[in-house]
Amino acid sequence: MSQTPLSYRDAGVDIDAADDLVKDIKQLAATTQRPEVMGGVGGFGALMRLPSGYRDPVLVSGTDGVGTKLRLGIDQGRVRGLGIDLVAMCVNDILCCGAEPLFFLDYYATGKLDPATAAEVIAGIADGCRQAGCALIGGETAEMPGMYGSGDFDLAGFAVGVAEADAIVDGRRNVQAGDVLVGLASSGLHSNGFSLARAVVARQGADMDEEVDGHALGDLLLAPTRIYAPAVKALLGQLPVHAMAHITGGGITENLPRVLPEGCGAEVDPNTWQRPAIFDWLADKGPVTPEEMLRTFNCGIGFVFALPADSLDDALQRLRDAGEAPCVIGKVVEGEAGVRYSA
């Protein structure tokens, strides 16, 4: 007995829906273009020239995801900010090398494609690319029945930037004892520590509409990650920046030592900045110890510069002019590696 022929749609993959999504992506990508883009979304490869003016250009790349913040965003039906998070987590990393962000690619994987949800995520990615000054040049949308739960998806991002070879920022070569540490505010948790944050929420049975310092808990947890490209641009090439650190999972405790040379540590005073209320809520409701807070979350500082002390005043003014509210959070000291916090 003959059987009804099977189609790809019968197997759970809707090519027509994916084609319609690509059309939407092309429109969104067009809002992020740079003049160097030669060919973007839709081909087998995306093409881009290096910007003019570089004598000895070096490409700098980074890749990351959004972590379990995805779970919260999906459950709350608030996914656009996750696209911004994806760009931020990749771009902020390559900024630490002194790279100018050039282009970004994304990977969106799901069990059954929901074009509206995917378009909302990619609109957020385009938002992030515009903030970073880079082009959304390509990506991949994968529909994989049986691999993900209903309504679930995963994200990965890839950023490529360029730096002059002799201007690459390498803290392990340039940082010296006596350098000052200047911190820039985070917008909240950014995209790190959400497994712990979600555990606190679950333990408390907290509602996302619960008010924390005048804001809904869900709004504070899902605030998009800040992109620090404008602040970095305000200093690079203008002042001697010895190092930069993106404060991601592991907090200042784990991330700052990554850019310090052997024989140097850091002294940091957490009282020099205002810690956002969401971190106080997590610490109290967990409860989570002060040490665990500092080695899990950014606790209010999302990016750190190490600068020579005689450049401090100029740097602070330039950052203020770029719309930041910088604060001096500590200094580099001789001695054992790691971060020591003042009481």
C-alpha positions in Angstrom: 0.0 0.0 0.0 1.4 3.4 -1.0 2.1 6.0 1.6 1.5 9.7 1.4 4.7 11.5 0.5 6.4 13.4 3.3 7.6 17.0 3.0 10.1 19.0 5.0 7.1 20.9 6.4 5.6 17.5 7.6 8.9 16.8 9.4 8.6 20.1 11.2 10.7 22.5 9.1 8.9 25.4 7.4 11.2 26.7 4.6 8.6 29.3 3.6 8.5 30.8 7.1 12.3 30.9 7.1 12.4 32.6 3.7 10.0 35.3 5.0 12.2 35.8 8.1 15.3 36.3 5.9 13.4 39.1 4.1 12.8 40.8 7.5 16.4 40.3 8.5 17.6 42.0 5.3 15.6 45.1 6.2 16.9 45.1 9.7 20.5 44.5 8.6 20.3 47.4 6.2 19.8 49.8 9.2 23.2 48.7 10.5 25.4 49.0 7.4 28.8 50.4 7.2 30.4 51.7 3.9 32.8 48.8 3.9 30.1 46.2 3.5 30.3 44.5 0.0 27.7 41.8 0.4 25.6 40.8 3.3 22.6 38.7 4.3 21.4 36.0 1.9 24.6 34.8 0.2 26.8 31.9 1.1 29.3 34.4 2.6 29.2 38.0 3.8 31.9 40.3 2.4 33.4 43.4 4.0 36.5 45.5 3.2 38.8 46.6 6.0 38.3 50.3 6.8 40.8 52.7 5.2 43.4 54.4 7.3 44.9 51.4 9.0 48.6 50.9 8.4 48.9 47.4 9.9 45.4 46.1 10.7 44.8 43.2 13.0 41.4 41.5 13.1 40.0 40.9 16.6 37.2 38.4 17.1 34.9 37.3 19.9 32.0 34.9 20.4 29.4 34.6 23.2 25.8 33.8 24.1 23.2 35.2 26.5 23.2 32.3 29.0 20.2 31.4 31.1 18.9 35.0 30.9 17.3 33.4 27.8 15.0 31.3 30.0 13.7 34.3 31.8 13.2 36.3 28.6 11.4 33.5 26.9 9.2 32.8 29.9 8.3 36.5 30.2 7.7 36.9 26.5 10.3 39.7 26.4 12.9 38.8 23.9 14.0 42.0 22.1 16.5 42.9 24.8 18.1 39.5 24.5 19.3 40.5 21.0 21.0 43.6 22.5 22.5 41.4 25.2 24.0 39.1 22.5 25.7 41.9 20.7 26.9 43.5 23.9 28.5 40.3 25.3 30.6 39.9 22.1 31.4 43.5 21.3 32.3 44.6 24.8 34.9 41.8 24.8 36.7 42.8 21.7 36.6 46.5 22.8 39.0 45.4 25.6 41.7 44.8 23.0 41.2 48.3 21.5 39.3 47.0 18.5 36.8 49.0 16.4 33.8 46.7 16.0 33.2 46.0 12.3 30.6 43.3 11.8 28.4 40.9 13.7 26.9 37.5 12.9 24.2 35.7 14.8 23.1 32.1 15.2 19.4 31.5 16.1 18.3 27.9 16.8 14.9 26.7 17.7 12.7 23.6 17.5 9.8 25.3 15.6 10.4 28.7 14.0 8.1 31.4 15.3 8.8 34.2 12.8 7.4 36.9 15.0 9.6 35.9 18.0 12.7 35.5 15.8 12.1 38.9 14.1 11.9 40.5 17.5 15.2 39.0 18.7 16.9 40.0 15.5 15.5 43.5 15.8 17.2 43.6 19.1 20.5 42.4 17.5 20.1 45.3 15.0 19.6 47.7 17.9 22.8 46.5 19.5 24.8 46.7 16.3 23.7 50.3 15.8 24.8 51.1 19.3 28.2 49.4 18.7 28.7 51.0 15.3 29.1 47.6 13.6 27.2 46.0 10.7 24.9 43.0 11.0 26.3 41.2 8.1 25.0 37.7 8.2 23.9 34.8 10.4 22.1 31.5 10.6 18.6 30.5 11.5 18.3 26.8 12.3 14.9 25.1 12.8 15.6 21.7 14.4 12.5 19.8 15.5 13.0 17.6 18.6 16.1 19.5 19.8 14.3 22.3 21.8 11.2 22.5 23.9 8.1 24.3 22.7 8.8 28.0 22.3 12.5 27.7 23.2 15.4 29.0 21.3 19.1 29.5 21.7 21.4 32.3 20.6 25.1 32.7 19.8 26.9 35.7 18.4 30.2 36.5 16.7 31.8 39.9 16.5 34.8 40.9 14.4 36.7 44.2 14.9 40.0 45.7 13.7 42.9 47.3 15.6 46.2 48.9 14.6 48.8 46.3 15.4 50.9 48.8 17.4 47.8 50.2 19.2 46.4 46.9 20.6 45.6 47.3 24.3 47.4 44.7 26.2 47.2 45.2 30.0 49.8 42.5 30.7 52.4 44.6 28.9 51.3 48.1 29.8 49.7 48.1 33.3 51.8 49.4 36.1 51.5 49.7 39.9 49.9 53.0 40.6 47.5 53.0 37.6 44.0 54.1 38.6 40.9 52.0 37.9 38.0 53.8 36.4 34.6 52.0 36.4 31.6 52.5 34.2 28.1 51.7 35.4 26.3 48.6 34.4 22.5 48.5 33.6 22.0 45.7 36.1 23.0 42.0 35.8 23.8 42.3 32.1 23.8 38.7 30.9 25.7 37.0 33.7 24.9 35.1 36.9 21.3 34.3 35.9 21.5 30.7 37.1 22.0 32.1 40.6 19.6 34.9 40.1 16.9 32.5 38.9 17.6 30.2 41.9 17.0 33.2 44.2 13.7 34.0 42.4 12.6 30.4 42.6 13.5 30.1 46.3 11.4 33.2 47.1 8.6 32.4 44.7 9.0 36.0 43.6 6.7 37.5 41.0 8.2 39.4 38.1 5.8 42.3 38.9 7.2 42.6 42.5 8.4 46.1 43.1 12.1 46.6 43.8 13.2 50.2 44.4 10.2 51.5 42.4 10.7 49.1 39.4 9.2 45.8 38.5 11.6 42.9 39.3 11.3 41.6 35.8 12.3 44.9 34.3 15.4 45.0 36.4 16.4 41.5 35.6 15.8 41.8 31.9 17.4 45.2 31.4 19.6 44.9 28.3 23.4 44.8 28.7 25.1 48.1 28.1 27.4 48.5 25.1 30.5 50.5 25.9 31.8 51.3 22.4 31.1 55.1 22.6 33.0 55.3 25.9 36.0 53.4 24.6 36.1 55.5 21.5 36.2 58.7 23.7 39.5 57.6 25.2 41.3 55.4 22.7 43.8 57.3 20.7 43.3 60.3 22.9 44.9 59.1 26.2 47.1 56.2 27.2 44.7 53.4 28.1 46.8 50.7 29.7 44.0 48.1 30.0 40.3 47.5 29.7 38.2 44.8 31.3 34.6 43.8 30.5 33.0 42.7 33.8 31.1 39.6 32.9 30.5 36.3 34.8 32.9 36.2 37.7 32.5 39.8 38.4 35.4 42.2 39.1 37.0 39.4 41.1 37.6 37.1 38.2 37.7 39.5 35.2 40.0 42.3 36.3 43.0 40.0 36.9 42.8 38.9 33.3 44.4 42.2 32.2 46.9 42.6 35.0 50.6 41.7 34.6 52.4 39.2 36.8 53.4 40.8 40.1 50.4 43.2 40.2 47.0 43.0 41.9 44.2 45.4 42.3 42.7 47.2 45.3 39.0 48.0 44.8 36.6 49.9 47.0 33.0 48.8 46.5 31.9 51.9 48.4 33.0 54.2 45.5 29.9 53.4 43.4 26.2 53.1 44.0 25.2 49.4 43.7 21.9 49.1 41.9 19.0 47.8 44.1 18.6 44.6 42.2 21.9 43.4 43.6 20.8 44.3 47.2 17.6 42.4 46.5 19.5 39.2 45.4 21.9 39.4 48.3 19.1 39.8 50.8 16.6 37.3 49.3 19.1 34.6 48.5 20.7 35.1 50.8 24.0 35.5 48.9 27.2 36.3 50.8 29.2 39.5 49.8 32.0 37.4 48.5 29.7 35.3 46.3 28.0 38.5 45.0 31.3 40.0 43.9 32.6 36.8 42.2 29.3 36.1 40.4 27.8 39.5 39.4 29.1 42.8 38.1 27.5 44.5 41.2 27.0 47.7 39.2 30.3 48.1 37.3 30.2 46.8 33.8 33.5 48.0 32.3 36.9 49.1 33.8 39.7 51.2 32.5 43.3 51.1 33.9 44.9 54.4 33.3 48.1 56.3 34.4 47.3 58.6 37.3 48.3 61.7 35.4 45.7 61.1 32.8 42.8 60.6 35.2 41.2 64.1 35.2 41.2 64.2 31.4 39.8 60.7 31.1 37.0 61.4 33.5 36.0 64.5 31.6 36.1 62.8 28.3 33.9 60.0 29.6 31.4 62.5 31.1 31.3 64.2 27.7 30.5 60.8 26.2 27.5 60.5 28.5 29.1 58.3 31.2 29.2 58.8 34.9 32.6 57.3 35.6 34.0 56.7 39.1 37.4 55.9 40.4 37.0 52.4 42.0 40.6 51.6 43.0 44.1 51.2 41.8 46.7 48.7 40.6 49.2 47.7 43.3 52.4 45.6 43.5 52.1 42.2 45.0 49.9 39.1 44.8 47.6 38.7 41.8 43.9 39.1 42.4 41.5 41.7 43.6 41.5 42.9 47.2 38.4 44.7 48.4 38.4 47.4 51.1 35.8 47.1 53.8 
